[in-house]
Structure formats: C-alpha cells, structure tokens
Amino acid sequence: MTTTLKMTREEMIEFLQREFPQYVGEVCEVEEHHSLLRQPINDSHLRPGGTVSGPTLMTLADVALYVAILSKIGPVALAVTTDFTIHFLNKPRSDRAIMAKASLLKLGKRLVIGEVNLYSEGEAESVAHVVATYSVPPR
C-alpha cells in the first residue's frame, strides 16, 4: 500500500524535540488519516476545581493538528495556526492522560483545516472538539 506520509512517527518526534522542546507530550501515532498524541496529566495541568485546564487542552489539540499537517507536507516549522475554535464538552479526568486524535478536513496549497477530538485515556466520551486552520508558507 502506498502512503502519502512525508514524516514518520520517529521523524516527527525528532522534529518536535529539536524545534519545540517545550512540548512534553507523546506522539503515539502518525498515520495516513490521523495523528494521535497523549498528554500525561499532573498537578501543573489542573485549574481550581481539579479539572484539566483549557490551555492544556488547547495546546495538546494545536500540537496534534500540527503533527497531522506536517505528516502530509513535511517538516515546515513556519506553518502557523490562523484560526482555532474549541468546544469544551465534558469534564476531563484529572487522573488520566488526555488523548488527542487529529485529522485533516482540507489540505490546500496555503491553508489547512483540521479537527481534533480530545478525550480522557480509556474513556469513549469526548471532553473537547476543535476545528482549526493553519497557514503554510508557499511550497
């Protein structure tokens, strides 16, 4: 089977470690139709009330979509988010990692639109849904 992936999971991990060392989550899968990332949760990710903070969820979703995009276009560090909409649906579990499954809706020459489903590891119920647009430099 022919793949259109331009970066493997291992290449993506190396790229993120080099270009974005501040990201500490895990790249679990880089597949033809999605990327899957895992963010372990600790006290630094919680807000008052013991729930996972919105910025933690948004960061994970943003990186997951970035990984999905780069898997198709290659290592373009200057691809940037231009629009980001998140719907918080359910309270995430604070005792489990958060998973982010990202897929592309449209891969254009300059704009890429994707969506991300966020859920607590081991749970079926979504905790948030994201739709975002990235601008990519001319290739």
N, C-alpha and C positions, 0 to 999 in steps of 0.2 A: 504494500500500500504506500502510495506517495504522500508525503506530508508537505505542508506549506510552512512549517515552523522554521523560523530563522534563528532561534535560540533555544537550546535545550534547557532543562531544569538546572543542570550543573553550570552552564554558561550564565544563566540568569542569576544564580546565587553568587558567582564570582563578580558579575557586573554590579549587583547591589552592594556587595561588600566593598567594592572599590569606589563606586560613585555615591552610594548612600549608606555609609557605615552606621548612621544613626538608626536605621531600621533594624529592629532586633527580632522580628517575627521570622517565621519559617515559610519557605516556598516548598509546598508539598507536591504540587503537580503543575506541569506546563504541558498542556495537551492541545490537540488540534482545535477544539471548540471551547476551551475554558482554561482558566488558571485557578488553582486552589491554594490559598495561604492560610496559615494558622498563627494566631497571636496568643501566646500564653498570657494569662492574666495574673497580676499581683496587686498589692495594695496601691501601687503608684498609678494604676489604671482606674481606680474607683473614685467615685464622687460621693458626697454626703448621701446617705441612704443605702450605701453599699451596692450601688449598681455601677456597671461599666460606663465610663464617661463617653459623652458624644464625640469629643476629639479623638479618643482611642478608636472608636468605630469608624470615624471618617478617615483617619489615617490608614487604617487597615484596608478599607474599601478603595481608597485612592491608590495605594501601592498594588493591590490585587489587579486593578484595572490597568495600571501601568505595566505590570508583568504580562497581562494578556495582550496588550498592544505591542510591546517590544518583542514578544514571541512571534509576531507576524511581520514586523518591519525591521527588526534587528536592533542593535544597541544604539539608540538615539537618545542620548541623555537630555537633549533640549526639547523633547516632547513635553508639553505643559497642559495642565488642567485649565480649561476655559469656562466650564460650567459644571456645577456639582449640586445635585438635589438628593437629599436623603430623607426617607420616611422612617421614623422610629416606630416600630410596630409592637414590640413586646419587650419586657424587661429581660436583658441578658443575664445569664447565670454568672455570678461573680466567682464561683468555684470551678469554672471550666474555661478552657481556651475558647476564643472566638474564631470561627472559620469564615472565610470569605471566598465565595465562588464567583468569579468574574467571567463574563462572556461579551463578545463584541456584537453589536447590532448593525453597525455600518463601519466599514473601513474605507474611507475616502482618501484622496490624494493629500488633503491638508487637514481634514477633520475626521476624528474617530469618535463614534458614540458607542458606549457600552453600558452594561448594567452589572450590578453586584448584589448577590444575596448573602446576607450575614446571618449566622446562626451560632448558638452555643454548641460546642462539640458534643456529639452524641444525641442531640435533640433535632427533631424534624421541623419545629416551628421557627420561622424567620424572626429575627429580632430587628432587622432593618433591611430596607431595599434602597439601592442607589442607582441613579441614572446620571451619567457624566459624559462630558465632551472634552476631548483633548485636541489641541492643535499640534501638528507635527511640522517641522521645518521641511522645505522642499527637498525631495529625494532625487 
